[in-house]
Amino acid sequence: MSQAPFTRNEVILMGRVGQTPQLTTTQTGKTLLRFLLLVEQGTKKPLLRLSIVCWEEIAQQARAEVTKDRLVQVKGYLTQRSYQGQTYIDVVAESLEVVLYPDEVAGIFLPPRYDPSSEPF
């Protein structure tokens, strides 16, 4: 079976960290950070619960800032694994960004919001 030339495995998600991230080291010495991401799907729909996996450099960078209830954006790809007869889908993070609110950003100038009622016409 040949691969279709226009297929793509890429996801961008924004949600809240649903549990304290778990930092571990594999038997081969690789650093792994794993956490649950809760993503809203709209009103009257349950939250999506996604397993996020960060490896090596991303895991090291994220371990201090990614805490329970923080809003994060994850860019990565889906992967499937089997464990004890169960199949799981994980999101492997290729980049991760903690989303900060204005009151969390110290020392950065934020311009005032545009107010159309202040226009003279």
N, C-alpha and C positions, 0 to 999 in steps of 0.2 A: 504494500500500500504506500503510495507516494504522499508526501505532505502537501497540503493545499498551500499555495504561495501566499495567501493573505490571512492566515490564521494568526492569532496573537493571544498570549496568556499574560494579561496585565490587569491589575486592579488598583484602584485608588479609593481608599476608604477613610472616613472621618468618624470618629466615635470616642466613647469614654473607656478608659481602662477599667475593666470589671473586677480585677483582683490584683493583689500585690504580685508584680512580676517575679518569676523564678529564674535566678541566674545559676547556671550549672556549667560544669566542664565535662565534655564527653571523654570516653576512654582514650580517644586519640589526642586529647589535649585541646580541643576546640571549645571556644566560649559560646554558650547558647543562652539567650534570654527568651523566655516564653511567657505570654500573657493572653488574657481573654479581652477581646475588643467588643463592646456593645454598640451596635449601630441601629439608629432608629429607622423604621421603614414607613412611617406615617401613622396617622391616627388609627386607633383600634387594631393595630397589627403588633404582634410581639416583637421584641428587640431581636435583631440578628446577633447571635453569639458566635464570634469567630476566633479561632486559635491563631495567634500571631507568633511567628518564629523569627528571631533576629540572631544572626550569626556573627561571630568574631568582632570586627571593628564596630559595626552598628550596635551590637549587644553591649560592648564596653561603653560606647558613647551614651546609650540610652539608659543604662542602669541607674544613674543618679537622678535623671529628670522624669522618667516614666514611672509614675506612681498611681495607685488606685484613684479613680475618679478624674484623672487628668484627661483633657481633650487632646487627642493626637490625630495626625494624618499619616497614614501608612500607604506607601507605594510599593508594589511588589508583584508577586505572581502566586497562583494557586498550585499546590502540590498535594498528591494523595499518598497516604501511607497506610500500612496495615500493622495492627498490634493486637495480639491475642485473639485473632479471628475477626476483629472489628476493622472497618475501613474508616479512616479519618481524612478530612480535607483541612489543610493548613494554608495560611497565607505567609509566604516567606518574604520578609521585608527587605527591599533593596534600598529604601530610604524611609526615614521616620522623622517627623517633626512634631514637637510639642506646640500646641496652639495656645498662645498667651493672650490674655485679656489686657486691655489698656492699663488697668491698675497693677498688673504684674510686670509691666515693662518699665524698669527703672532707668531714668536718664535718657530716654528716647523721646524726641519731640513728636507729638502726634498733632497734626493740624486739626482745627475745629471742624465739626461737621458742617456741610453746606446747608444753609437754611434758605429755601427759595422765597420765604416771606420777607426776607431782608432786601430783596431786589427793589429798586426804586420804580419800576414800571408796573 
